[in-house]
């Protein structure tokens, strides 16, 4: 259920969810920013970030039902027992014991057998945590600063 409340642009819970013509939902700020970036290269018709169906700039509508659902999900995550939710599969309510390398996510034993993960490289979650653990990040400051400069258009 929670995955339906995630924006496919920012990958966070939807904030001010809006629906575009094809039925996909995004955060108002995310789809607005997407439209601003896309309009530089085209006219008013822009492809949906999810399915590529064209929609008109500004044609999105607030999705109040989804907004209410997101609020309930947020309330649930603030209640005592949040730790339990973070270690449990939202779909199967099983303990997350595995890590799917292809999808980069923790999964349960049932998920591993599903079509979505069949044939993927799966590790015990603790082993994956050790493999993906980041050590000292001080040596990453310079590349991160360079990337930020490049992305902001301030290329030297």
C-alpha positions as CSV (number, residue, x, y, z in Angstrom):
1,X,0.0,0.0,0.0
2,X,2.8,2.5,0.9
3,X,4.4,2.0,-2.5
4,X,1.3,3.5,-4.2
5,X,1.9,6.6,-2.1
6,X,5.4,7.2,-3.4
7,X,6.3,9.7,-6.0
8,X,8.2,8.1,-8.9
9,X,10.2,11.3,-9.4
10,X,11.6,11.9,-5.9
11,X,10.9,8.4,-4.5
12,X,9.5,9.8,-1.3
13,X,5.9,9.8,0.1
14,X,3.8,12.1,-2.0
15,X,3.5,15.7,-0.9
16,X,0.4,17.5,-2.3
17,X,-0.3,14.6,-4.7
18,X,-1.6,15.6,-8.1
19,X,-2.9,13.4,-10.9
20,X,-2.1,14.0,-14.6
21,X,-4.2,12.9,-17.6
22,X,-2.9,9.3,-17.8
23,X,-3.7,8.7,-14.1
24,X,-0.2,8.8,-12.7
25,X,0.3,10.7,-9.4
26,X,3.3,12.9,-8.4
27,X,4.2,15.5,-5.8
28,X,2.9,18.9,-7.1
29,X,6.4,20.3,-6.7
30,X,8.1,17.4,-8.5
31,X,5.8,17.4,-11.5
32,X,6.0,21.2,-11.7
33,X,9.8,21.1,-11.7
34,X,9.7,18.3,-14.3
35,X,7.5,20.4,-16.5
36,X,9.8,23.4,-16.2
37,X,12.7,21.3,-17.2
38,X,10.9,19.6,-20.1
39,X,9.3,22.8,-21.5
40,X,12.8,24.1,-22.4
41,X,13.0,21.6,-25.1
42,X,9.4,21.3,-26.3
43,X,6.0,22.9,-26.4
44,X,3.1,22.5,-24.0
45,X,2.7,18.7,-24.4
46,X,5.0,16.9,-22.1
47,X,5.5,13.1,-21.7
48,X,4.5,11.5,-18.4
49,X,7.7,10.5,-16.4
50,X,6.1,7.1,-15.8
51,X,4.4,6.0,-19.0
52,X,5.4,8.7,-21.6
53,X,1.8,9.5,-22.4
54,X,1.6,13.2,-23.3
55,X,-0.2,15.7,-20.9
56,X,-0.6,19.4,-20.9
57,X,1.3,21.7,-18.5
58,X,-0.9,22.7,-15.6
59,X,-3.5,20.0,-16.4
60,X,-2.9,18.2,-13.1
61,X,-5.5,17.9,-10.4
62,X,-5.1,17.6,-6.6
63,X,-5.8,13.9,-5.6
64,X,-7.5,14.4,-2.2
65,X,-8.1,10.7,-1.6
66,X,-4.4,9.9,-2.1
67,X,-3.5,12.9,0.0
68,X,-5.6,11.4,2.9
69,X,-4.0,8.0,2.4
70,X,-0.5,9.5,2.6
71,X,-1.5,11.3,5.8
72,X,-2.6,8.0,7.3
73,X,0.6,6.3,6.3
74,X,2.6,9.1,7.9
75,X,0.5,8.9,11.1
76,X,1.2,5.1,11.2
77,X,4.9,5.6,10.8
78,X,4.9,8.0,13.8
79,X,3.1,5.6,16.2
80,X,5.1,3.4,18.6
81,X,6.2,0.3,16.9
82,X,7.7,2.0,13.9
83,X,10.8,-0.1,14.3
84,X,8.6,-3.2,13.6
85,X,7.3,-1.6,10.3
86,X,10.9,-0.8,9.1
87,X,11.8,-4.5,9.4
88,X,8.6,-5.9,8.0
89,X,7.5,-6.3,4.3
90,X,4.6,-4.0,3.7
91,X,3.1,-6.4,1.2
92,X,3.4,-9.7,3.0
93,X,3.9,-8.5,6.7
94,X,7.0,-10.9,6.9
95,X,10.4,-10.0,8.3
96,X,12.8,-8.5,5.8
97,X,15.6,-11.0,5.9
98,X,17.0,-10.6,2.3
99,X,18.4,-7.9,0.1
100,X,17.8,-7.9,-3.7
101,X,20.9,-6.5,-5.4
102,X,19.1,-5.8,-8.7
103,X,16.4,-3.7,-7.1
104,X,18.5,-2.4,-4.2
105,X,15.9,-3.2,-1.6
106,X,15.2,-5.3,1.4
107,X,12.7,-8.1,0.7
108,X,11.1,-11.0,2.6
109,X,11.2,-14.7,1.7
110,X,7.9,-14.5,-0.1
111,X,9.1,-11.6,-2.2
112,X,12.1,-13.6,-3.2
113,X,9.9,-16.3,-4.7
114,X,7.7,-13.7,-6.5
115,X,7.9,-12.8,-10.2
116,X,9.3,-9.4,-9.3
117,X,12.5,-10.9,-7.8
118,X,12.8,-14.4,-9.4
119,X,16.3,-14.9,-10.8
120,X,17.7,-11.8,-9.0
121,X,20.9,-12.0,-6.9
122,X,19.6,-12.1,-3.3
123,X,21.8,-11.9,-0.2
124,X,21.1,-12.2,3.5
125,X,20.3,-8.7,4.7
126,X,23.2,-8.6,7.2
127,X,25.7,-9.7,4.5
128,X,24.4,-7.0,2.2
129,X,24.7,-4.4,4.9
130,X,28.4,-5.3,5.4
131,X,29.0,-5.2,1.7
132,X,27.3,-1.9,1.2
133,X,28.6,-0.2,4.3
134,X,30.2,3.1,3.7
135,X,33.4,3.9,5.5
136,X,35.0,7.3,5.9
137,X,33.2,9.7,3.6
138,X,35.7,12.6,4.0
139,X,37.4,11.6,0.7
140,X,34.0,12.1,-1.1
141,X,33.6,15.8,-0.3
142,X,35.5,17.0,-3.4
143,X,33.7,14.8,-6.0
144,X,30.3,15.7,-4.4
145,X,31.2,19.4,-4.6
146,X,32.2,19.0,-8.2
147,X,29.0,17.2,-9.1
148,X,26.9,19.8,-7.4
149,X,28.8,22.6,-9.3
150,X,28.3,20.7,-12.6
151,X,24.5,20.1,-12.0
152,X,23.9,23.7,-11.0
153,X,25.3,24.9,-14.3
154,X,28.4,26.6,-12.8
155,X,30.8,24.7,-14.9
156,X,34.3,26.2,-14.6
